[in-house]
Amino acid sequence: MTGSTPPNGAREWRNFYGRTHGKTLRASQKTYLEEDLGRLSLPGVDHAGNPTRLPLDLAAQFGREAPVWLEVGFGGGEHLIHMAARYPDISLIGCEPFVNGIAMLLGKIRTEGVENLRLHPGDVRDLFDVLPERSLSKVFLNYPDPWPKARHHRRRFVTQDYLQPLARAMQPGAEFRVATDIPDYVRQTLEEVPQAGFDLVAEGVEPWDDWLSTRYEQKALREGRAPHYLTFRRR
C-alpha cells in the first residue's frame, strides 16, 4: 500500500485499520457535524474519492497565501486548536478519521472562533494524494496509535508507506514533530523517518516551547509512561 495515484486517476484501494466511530454523539456534536464539517473540509479527499485527484489549491482553500501546517491524527483537537489560535497567520490542516474526535474539534472551533483551520476527515494517505509537492512547512504527529503487537507494527504511521508521501508533501527544511509515550514507537521512528529523507535535530523528554499537553499525554502520565519528543527536518 502506497500513497501513489494510478495513471487513470482512480484511487487505489487501501486497508484502513483504525476506528472511525466511538461513543454515541451528543446532539450538539451531531449539529456541529451537520452544520460545520462540510464547509471546513478540504474538497475531493474523502473516502468517495475525486476521480481526477487534482492537486489541492491550498491558497484558494484558505483564501490567502500562508505557510501550511498539518497535524496527523488530531484526536480531540486540543493541540490543533491551540496552534491555530497561537499562530493566526498560519494555515492549518487537521487530519482525523475518528468521527467523535472531529465532532469535538468542531465544537472547539466554534468556541475559539479560529478561522485558519481546514479538515480532512479520513485516511491521511488520501490527503497525501492531493497535497501539492513541497506544500507543508511543519507537520505534527502527536501520540499516534501505537499498534503495540509486533505483527501490527507495519500499520504504524512511521513506515515508508506513510513517510514517503509525507516527505513528498513537505518543503526542504520543513519540521516534522513526533510525540509518543511508547519506547518501541521511538525506536521505530528513529529507524524509519531518516530513511524517508529527514534528519534528526532533537530528541528527549522536554517538549517544544509552544507545546500543549493533550488528553492522551495526560493519560500516559497518569499511567506512569514518560513522554518522548522527537524533531526531524526534511532534507
Buried (B, 14 or more C-beta within 10 A) or exposed (E): EEBBBEEEEEBEEEEBEEEBEEEEBEEEBEBBBEEBBEEBBBBBBBEEBBEEBEEBEBEEBBEEEBBBBBBBBBBBBBBBBBBBBEBEEBBBBBBBBBBBBBBBBBBBBBEEEBEBBBBBBBBBBBBBBBBEEBBBBBBBBBBBBBBEEEEEBEBBBBBBBBBBBBBBBBBEEBBBBBBBBBEBBBEBBBEBBBEBBBEBEEBEEEBEEEBBBBBBBEEBEEEEBEBBBBBBBBE
